Amino acid sequence: MPIVHKEATISREELNQIRYIIAFISEFARKFNLGQKQAFNYLKRFKGLDYLYSFYDVLHTQSFEDAIHDISIICLRNGGKLQNYRQ
């Protein structure tokens, strides 16, 4: 007997959050000269994604530069080694 899946629907807010997180990972990768998978793994390992999910409502109102700065500090505090020097 085949398994039937109900089509999942997501809200506009959830879709916006997903799009922002994808864009953020891409910008983070570019800033630190990483591949997107490397950036995702780094952010996950050093709690940057947890912070991004928890504070999305504030972070998405900031520039990517400011959000990357904030999250790079969170990653440093959790054992990461990438440093974001502001110019």
Rosetta constraint file for C-alpha pairs under 8 A:
AtomPair CA 10 CA 14 HARMONIC 6.12 0.50
AtomPair CA 10 CA 15 HARMONIC 6.62 0.50
AtomPair CA 11 CA 15 HARMONIC 6.27 0.50
AtomPair CA 12 CA 16 HARMONIC 6.12 0.50
AtomPair CA 13 CA 17 HARMONIC 6.15 0.50
AtomPair CA 14 CA 18 HARMONIC 6.19 0.50
AtomPair CA 15 CA 19 HARMONIC 6.19 0.50
AtomPair CA 16 CA 20 HARMONIC 6.10 0.50
AtomPair CA 17 CA 21 HARMONIC 6.16 0.50
AtomPair CA 17 CA 56 HARMONIC 7.51 0.50
AtomPair CA 18 CA 22 HARMONIC 6.24 0.50
AtomPair CA 19 CA 23 HARMONIC 6.17 0.50
AtomPair CA 20 CA 24 HARMONIC 5.93 0.50
AtomPair CA 20 CA 60 HARMONIC 7.20 0.50
AtomPair CA 21 CA 25 HARMONIC 6.14 0.50
AtomPair CA 21 CA 52 HARMONIC 7.83 0.50
AtomPair CA 22 CA 26 HARMONIC 6.31 0.50
AtomPair CA 23 CA 27 HARMONIC 6.21 0.50
AtomPair CA 24 CA 28 HARMONIC 6.01 0.50
AtomPair CA 24 CA 64 HARMONIC 6.84 0.50
AtomPair CA 24 CA 68 HARMONIC 7.89 0.50
AtomPair CA 25 CA 29 HARMONIC 6.05 0.50
AtomPair CA 25 CA 36 HARMONIC 6.51 0.50
AtomPair CA 25 CA 39 HARMONIC 6.28 0.50
AtomPair CA 25 CA 40 HARMONIC 6.25 0.50
AtomPair CA 26 CA 30 HARMONIC 6.25 0.50
AtomPair CA 26 CA 36 HARMONIC 5.88 0.50
AtomPair CA 26 CA 39 HARMONIC 7.80 0.50
AtomPair CA 27 CA 31 HARMONIC 6.08 0.50
AtomPair CA 27 CA 64 HARMONIC 7.20 0.50
AtomPair CA 28 CA 32 HARMONIC 6.32 0.50
AtomPair CA 28 CA 39 HARMONIC 6.62 0.50
AtomPair CA 28 CA 68 HARMONIC 6.36 0.50
AtomPair CA 29 CA 33 HARMONIC 5.67 0.50
AtomPair CA 29 CA 34 HARMONIC 4.56 0.50
AtomPair CA 29 CA 35 HARMONIC 5.79 0.50
AtomPair CA 29 CA 36 HARMONIC 5.51 0.50
AtomPair CA 29 CA 38 HARMONIC 7.57 0.50
AtomPair CA 29 CA 39 HARMONIC 5.17 0.50
AtomPair CA 30 CA 34 HARMONIC 6.33 0.50
AtomPair CA 30 CA 35 HARMONIC 7.83 0.50
AtomPair CA 32 CA 82 HARMONIC 7.53 0.50
AtomPair CA 34 CA 38 HARMONIC 5.94 0.50
AtomPair CA 34 CA 39 HARMONIC 5.97 0.50
AtomPair CA 35 CA 39 HARMONIC 6.18 0.50
AtomPair CA 36 CA 40 HARMONIC 6.13 0.50
AtomPair CA 37 CA 41 HARMONIC 6.11 0.50
AtomPair CA 38 CA 42 HARMONIC 6.05 0.50
AtomPair CA 39 CA 43 HARMONIC 6.06 0.50
AtomPair CA 40 CA 44 HARMONIC 6.05 0.50
AtomPair CA 41 CA 45 HARMONIC 5.93 0.50
AtomPair CA 42 CA 46 HARMONIC 6.08 0.50
AtomPair CA 42 CA 48 HARMONIC 7.93 0.50
AtomPair CA 42 CA 80 HARMONIC 7.65 0.50
AtomPair CA 43 CA 47 HARMONIC 5.94 0.50
AtomPair CA 43 CA 48 HARMONIC 4.48 0.50
AtomPair CA 43 CA 49 HARMONIC 5.36 0.50
AtomPair CA 43 CA 75 HARMONIC 7.01 0.50
AtomPair CA 44 CA 48 HARMONIC 6.03 0.50
AtomPair CA 44 CA 49 HARMONIC 5.29 0.50
AtomPair CA 44 CA 50 HARMONIC 7.26 0.50
AtomPair CA 46 CA 74 HARMONIC 7.60 0.50
AtomPair CA 46 CA 75 HARMONIC 4.77 0.50
AtomPair CA 46 CA 76 HARMONIC 7.56 0.50
AtomPair CA 46 CA 78 HARMONIC 5.26 0.50
AtomPair CA 46 CA 79 HARMONIC 6.34 0.50
AtomPair CA 46 CA 80 HARMONIC 5.85 0.50
AtomPair CA 47 CA 51 HARMONIC 6.37 0.50
AtomPair CA 47 CA 74 HARMONIC 6.98 0.50
AtomPair CA 47 CA 75 HARMONIC 6.03 0.50
AtomPair CA 47 CA 78 HARMONIC 6.78 0.50
AtomPair CA 48 CA 52 HARMONIC 6.12 0.50
AtomPair CA 48 CA 71 HARMONIC 5.50 0.50
AtomPair CA 48 CA 72 HARMONIC 7.24 0.50
AtomPair CA 48 CA 74 HARMONIC 6.13 0.50
AtomPair CA 48 CA 75 HARMONIC 5.58 0.50
AtomPair CA 49 CA 53 HARMONIC 6.07 0.50
AtomPair CA 50 CA 54 HARMONIC 6.10 0.50
AtomPair CA 51 CA 55 HARMONIC 5.94 0.50
AtomPair CA 51 CA 56 HARMONIC 7.95 0.50
AtomPair CA 51 CA 71 HARMONIC 7.16 0.50
AtomPair CA 51 CA 74 HARMONIC 7.62 0.50
AtomPair CA 52 CA 56 HARMONIC 5.36 0.50
AtomPair CA 52 CA 59 HARMONIC 7.23 0.50
AtomPair CA 52 CA 71 HARMONIC 7.45 0.50
AtomPair CA 55 CA 59 HARMONIC 6.03 0.50
AtomPair CA 56 CA 60 HARMONIC 5.72 0.50
AtomPair CA 57 CA 61 HARMONIC 7.29 0.50
AtomPair CA 58 CA 62 HARMONIC 7.16 0.50
AtomPair CA 59 CA 67 HARMONIC 5.82 0.50
AtomPair CA 60 CA 67 HARMONIC 7.84 0.50
AtomPair CA 62 CA 66 HARMONIC 6.18 0.50
AtomPair CA 62 CA 67 HARMONIC 6.26 0.50
AtomPair CA 63 CA 67 HARMONIC 6.27 0.50
AtomPair CA 64 CA 68 HARMONIC 5.84 0.50
AtomPair CA 65 CA 69 HARMONIC 6.17 0.50
AtomPair CA 66 CA 70 HARMONIC 6.26 0.50
AtomPair CA 67 CA 71 HARMONIC 6.10 0.50
AtomPair CA 68 CA 72 HARMONIC 5.84 0.50
AtomPair CA 68 CA 84 HARMONIC 7.81 0.50
AtomPair CA 69 CA 73 HARMONIC 6.46 0.50
AtomPair CA 69 CA 84 HARMONIC 5.99 0.50
AtomPair CA 70 CA 74 HARMONIC 6.63 0.50
AtomPair CA 71 CA 75 HARMONIC 6.23 0.50
AtomPair CA 72 CA 76 HARMONIC 6.16 0.50
AtomPair CA 72 CA 82 HARMONIC 7.04 0.50
AtomPair CA 72 CA 83 HARMONIC 6.56 0.50
AtomPair CA 72 CA 84 HARMONIC 6.48 0.50
AtomPair CA 73 CA 77 HARMONIC 6.23 0.50
AtomPair CA 73 CA 83 HARMONIC 7.67 0.50
AtomPair CA 74 CA 78 HARMONIC 6.41 0.50
AtomPair CA 75 CA 79 HARMONIC 6.38 0.50
AtomPair CA 75 CA 80 HARMONIC 4.99 0.50
AtomPair CA 75 CA 81 HARMONIC 7.78 0.50
AtomPair CA 76 CA 80 HARMONIC 4.43 0.50
AtomPair CA 76 CA 81 HARMONIC 5.92 0.50
AtomPair CA 76 CA 82 HARMONIC 7.05 0.50
AtomPair CA 76 CA 83 HARMONIC 7.40 0.50
